[in-house]
Amino acid sequence: MSDLLPPNLAVQREPAEERAHRKQRLAAAFRIFGRLGFDEGVAGHITARDPIEHDHFWVNPFGMSFKQIRVKDLMLVNHAGDIIEGTWPLNAAAFAIHSQVHAARPDVVAAAHSHSVYGKAFSALHRKLRPLTQDACIFYDDHGIHTAYGGVADDIAEGKAIAAAVGDTKAAVLANHGLITVGHSVEEAVFWFVTMERTCQAELLAMAAGDVTEIPPDVARDVYGLVGTHVAGWFSGQPLFDWILAEQPDCLEE
């Protein structure tokens, strides 16, 4: 797996082509979240950095169901909060969080956040994930935690705090709130979120069943080196996107 290069790294697209590609993957990402039940009212957002205007990002319209988003519905927003493209309202929390994450991490192409059931349940524990399973090793020494929940994250200060919690890692547990993941591609950020949600579920189930045993640190680090890389995240996300595009091709409507 480590020898593979994702197309967005192996193939140098023209900026306009890369923009179209990212928008298509972003629209599909929302359908994946909707299909997996990661929607909760109007909460949740996924963003993709614009490859032409690097201080702009594409985001979902505030109030539109993840299950209905198409390429043509996506909004382009700059880091000042101006809507460049799109007619729907902008989610204040989406702007506050994602503008700060994208500003703090120039390497990040995409970021994903929602109020998924197991993520928000685990977040009430105010701690990081433990290496209890092979998949949990994806996040071994590579996720942060934000413990100072102060209400709806609709201001820049809270966005900065969340960005600081992510730091230079791939994800963070947002206490009493949920999860956030980032990646060098839309596929990577989405797969990290899906597998982090399931890892939270697995840890909660294991704790409910009895005493748990962690994977030894040296083994966890070795496993991380195979399953926790940017390329591994991109590659692992491909089946999700192939599935949703076959099932819901209308998401590509421009």
N, C-alpha and C positions, 0 to 999 in steps of 0.2 A: 504493500500500500504506500509506503514512504517513497517509492520510486515513481509514483504517479504524479502528474501535474494537472491541476484543473485547467480547463480551457481558458478561463479568464487570466491565467498566468502564462500558459503555454502559447496562446494565440494573442497577438497584439491587435485588438480591435480598434477601429477608428472610434474617437470619442462618441460620436452620434450612435454608432452601432452598439457601443458598450452601454450607453444610456438606455437604449431600447431593450437590451438584454437584461439589465438590472430591473427595469420596470416590469418586464414579463415575469421574472423570478419573484419579485416582490408581490405582485398580484397573486401568483400561485401560492406564495407563503401565507397570505391571509386565508386563502381557501383551506390550506392545510390546518391552520389554527382553528378555523371554524369547524372543519370536519372532525377534529380531535376534541372539540368541546372546550377550547381555551378562551372562548368569548364569555364575557360577563357584563351584560348591559352595554354601556358605551366605553368600558374600560379596556385598556390594552392597545398596544401599537408596535409596529415594526417599521423601521426606517432603512433606507438605502442611500448612501452618499451619492450625490450626482457626480459623474466622472468629468463633467465639463466645468461646472461651477463647484469647486470643492467645499465651499462653505455653504452649500445648499444640500438639502436632502429631500427625498420623496417619502411621503407618509400617507396613511389612510385618512379619509375624510371622517371628521368627528360625527358620530351618530349613524354611520353606515355599517351594516352587518358585515363581519368578516366573510360570511358565507356568500355575499353578493358582489364583493369588490372585483372590478375589472381594471385592466391597464388604464383605460380612459378615465377612471374615477380617481386615480392617484393625484395627490397634491404635491407641488414643489414649494418648499419653504426655505427661506434663508435663515442664517443664524441671528438675525435681528427680529425674527418673528413675522416677517412680511410674507404674504402668500403670493407667490410669483405665478403659479398656475393652479387652477382649481376654483370651484365655486362654493364648496361646502365650508362650514366653520372649521377652525383649527383647534384641536384638543390642547388646552393649555398645559396639561401634564405631559403630553407627548412632546411639545416644544421645550418645556423646562428640562425634561430629562434628556432627550435625544440631542438637543443642541449642545448641551454640555458634554455629553459622552463623545459626540463626534468632534467637538473642539479639542477635548483633552487627548483624544486618540486618533491622530491623523492616519494611522494604519487601518483603522476600523472602517469597513465598507458598510456593514449592516449591524443593527442592534434590535433585539426583540424583548418585549416585556408584556406580560399579561397576568391576570389574577387567576391563574389555573389552580384547581382545587388542592392538589397535593403540595404544590409550591407554597401556597399561602398558609396551608396547615403547618408545613415544616418551618416556615419563617417565624412562627410563633415561639419556636424553641430558642431563637436568638443565638444560633451557632451555625458553623459550617457543616457541610456533609462529611461523613467519615468514609474511609475506603473499605466498605463492607462487601462490595461486589466488583466484578471486573469493570462494569460500566461506570461505577462510581470513581474508578481510577482516572477517568477522563478529566475529573476536576481536582485531582490530587495536587495540593499546593498550587492550584491555579484557579481559585475563585475567592472573592472577598465577601465581606458582610457589612451591611449598613444597619446599625442597631438603634439609631436615634429616630424612631418613627415620629413624625411631627404633623401628621395629617396628609391630606391629598397633596401630591407632589406637583403643585401648580405654580411654583415660583422658582426663580433661577437659583436661589441659595440651596434649595432642596435638590435641584438638578446637579449642582456642583458637588454636593455631598454624595449623591449616588454615583457620579462619575469618579469621585475619589475612592469610593468603596470598590468599584470595578478595578481601578488602578490599571496595572498593566496585565491583568488576567483576562480570562474569557467569560467571566460571569460573576454575579454577586447574588447573595441572598439578601433581600430587602425585608428586614424584620417587620412582622405584622402587616405585610404588604404582598410580597410575591417574589418572583425571580426576574433577573435580567441577564441576557447573554449577548455577546458580541462576536463578530467574525470578520475575516478577510473576504468573505463572500456572503451573499444572502443565504445560500445553502448551508454554510457552516453555522451561522448564527441561529438559523432555524433548527438544525439538527441538535445543536447544543441545548437549545431550549427544550425540545422534545425529550431528549435523553435525561436532562436535569430534572424535569418534571417526574419522569418515571423513576429516577434514582431517589427522589424525595419519597415517592410512594413506596419503593422497596425498603428504604430505611425505616419508615414509619411502620410498615408491616412487620419487619424483623424485630423492631423494638417491642411491638405489641405481643409478638409470639414468645419472647423470652430474652435471655442474655445473648448479646451479639459478639462476634469475634472479628476484629479488623484484619485486613490483609497487611502483612509486614511492610514497613516503609520501603525496603529495598525492592520488594516485589511490586509494590504499588508504583514506584518510580519507573520500573521497567515496563510495566503495562501502560502507563501514561505515555511513554515514548512511542508506543505503537498505536494507541487509540486516541490520544489527546492532542495531536498535531493539527495545524490548519488544514493540511491536505486530507487527513483522516476525517475531519469534520465535513469538508466539502464532499468527499467521496461517499460517506455514510448518508448524506442528505439526498443523494441522487434518487434512490428508490422512492422516497416521499414525493419528490417533484414529478417523477415519471408517472406515479400512481394518480396524483391529483390532476395532472394535465390530461391523462386518458379519461378520467371520470368527469372532469369539469373544464373542458377546453374553452368554454365561453369566457373564462377569466382573462384570456389573451385579447379580448375585444378592445380595439383602440378607437 
